[in-house]
Amino acid sequence: MSLLKETKRLLRYYRIIPKKRLGQNFLIDEDAIYKMIDYASINGEDVILEVGAGFGFITERMARNAGRVIAVEIDGRLVRALRKRLGAYNNVEILHGDVMRIDITGFNKVVSTPPYSISSPLHFWLLNREFELAILSFQEEFARRLVAPMGSRNYGRLTIATYYRADVEILDTIPKEAFWPTPKVDSLIVRLRPKRPPFKVENEKIFFDVVRAIFTQRNRKIRNAIKPFLGRFRIPNDEMRRIADSLPFSNRRPRELSPEEIGLISDCILEKLERLNLLNGKLKARNDHYENFYHSTIGV
């Protein structure tokens, strides 16, 4: 039976109508499934995390080679189907809930076709986790933003945050017809490998806050784009203007700056804020891990 027929049969059997709100588009292309599994190079030592397991088509095929598969599904109706369909696999653990609210540890790889609606929060959640690699399918536009060149329309906060935390490769295309119900756009298979930051910033919280602030006003010059951020510290207007004008690259626009150059801007701002005694103890602690990275970058 084709995966399309099997999907329709299971939907009827469990009386499920796919919810657009949850981005429920099931991957029904066998070749695409095996491509993702092959890209992950799964072996018996691997513990695989799958987010949005659906009816378990990928889960089942991974379980044949992986040491263990942790399948997370937020829809209770699908969880019931998963537990019935995959009950014979002792190496599959099925978790019901939101992956970003469940305490999940111990996985070394991620293979998933997550709903488009959680692409951004899931991506940043993963950037804060330790694992070997992730093979993910993302909406094409979102995937292009991960690797966008400086100066391009897609270059922005998502690009910079990803570059700082991981190496990203676009591996393949999954046409929209490979899903059912059929979405409006194609997907791309992306490989994500966490890495050490390629450059040093004095304070990661300030860095990511600056990135967030300037790309909110991406078409303005840095001297103007940074003022709302500086305004949080209740700096007098004249002093704020002096700081903004003295920053490196103050006449350039955010999209024209490399991540490293934005790092220099954030370090300069940090120095000036410290000189004015405007930072509390938490922000003054340098080189601390930015624990709130995920929360500060959701919605990119």
Secondary structure, DSSP 8 states (H G I E B T S, - for coil): --HHHHHHHHHHHTT----GGGT--EE--HHHHHHHHHHHT--TT-EEEEES-TTSHHHHHHHTTSSEEEEEES-HHHHHHHHHHTTT-TTEEEEES-GGGS------EEEE---GGGHHHHHHHHHTS--SEEEEEEEHHHHHHHT--TTSTT-SHHHHHHHHHEEEEEEEEE-GGGEES--SS-EEEEEEEE---SS--S-HHHHHHHHHHHHHTTTS-HHHHTHHHHHTTT--HHHHHHHHHHSTTTTS-GGGS-HHHHHHHHHHHHHHHHHTT---HHHH-TT---TTHHHHHTT-
